[in-house]
Amino acid sequence: MFHATYHTATDALINQHGYNLLWIGLFTVAGGIYIWRGDFTWLFFTAVVGGLTDVGYFVFMDLGGFVHFFPGTVMTLVSGSAILLSVWVGLSRRNSRQEARTT
């Protein structure tokens, strides 16, 4: 059986990547809870953090040719659509609340 050894920096890099995914995931879950409660300010913070994370995935994994179209690229398209739809709904709800206050 073949056993490969990696440089110790490889372990550190993988641990750093895992740590980043952990805090991004926790931030996104917290943002989802606040959005569910109607605080749409969190919608923008969550979209920026999650969206920028997905941009990195798209650039380095999708465009790098390391994933298949399904599920890799499809998931990137779904998450991008979710961000755009959420921002659109958040802005339209905010505008409708402002119009309701003025009338």
N, C-alpha and C positions, 0 to 999 in steps of 0.2 A: 504494500500500500504506500502511495506517495504522500508525504507530509511536507507541506511548504511552511517556511518560516517567513514572517514579515518583519519589517523594520518596526521598532517600538513606536515610531511616530504614526504608523498606520493605526495602531490601537487608539492612540490619542485622537486622531482625526475622526475615527468612527465614533468614539465616545462623545466628542464635541458635536458631531452631527446628531446623535441620539438626544443629547441635551437640548439642542436647538429645537428639534422636533417636539420634545416634551413641553417646553415652555410655550411654543407656538400653539400646540394642541390645547394646553390648559387655558391660554388666553382666548382662543377661539371658542372653547366651551363656555367660559365666563361671559364672553361677548354674546353668545347665543342665548344665555339666560337673561341678560339685560335686554336684548332685543325682543325676546318673548314677552318680557314685562312691559314693553312699549317704549323703552329708552333708545331712540334711534340715533343718538349720538354715538353709541357703541357700534352701530352698524358700519360707520365709516372707519373706525379704528380696526374693527375685525376684518373688514374688506381689505384694508391696506396691509395688515400683517399677514393674513392668509393669502392674499393675492400676490404679494411680493415673494412669498415662499413658493407659490406655484409657478411664478415666472422663472425662478431658478431651476425648478424641476423641468419646466418646458425647454429652457435653453440648453441645459446640460444633459438631460436624459432623452427627451423627445428629439430635439434637433441633432443630438449626438448620435442618434440611431441605436440607443441601448434598450428601447422598449418597442413593443408591437403597437400597432394602431389601437387595437382593443386588448386590454382595457386602458393602456397608458395614455394615449392621446385623447381618447374619448373622455376619460376622467378629467383631463385638463380642460377640455371644451365644456364639460358639465360644470366644473367649478367656476370657470370664467363667466359662464352664462348665469350662474347663481349669484355671483357678485354683481354683475350688471343689472340683473332683475331686482335684486335687493336694494341697490342704490336708487333705481328708478321708482320703486314702490315707496321707499323712504322719503324721497324728495316729493313725490306726489301727495303723500299723506301729510307731510309738513306744510306744503302749499295749501292743501285743503283746510288744515287747522288754522292757518293764518288768515285765509279768506273768511272762515267762520267767525273769527274774532273781530274782523273789521265790519261785518254786517250785523 
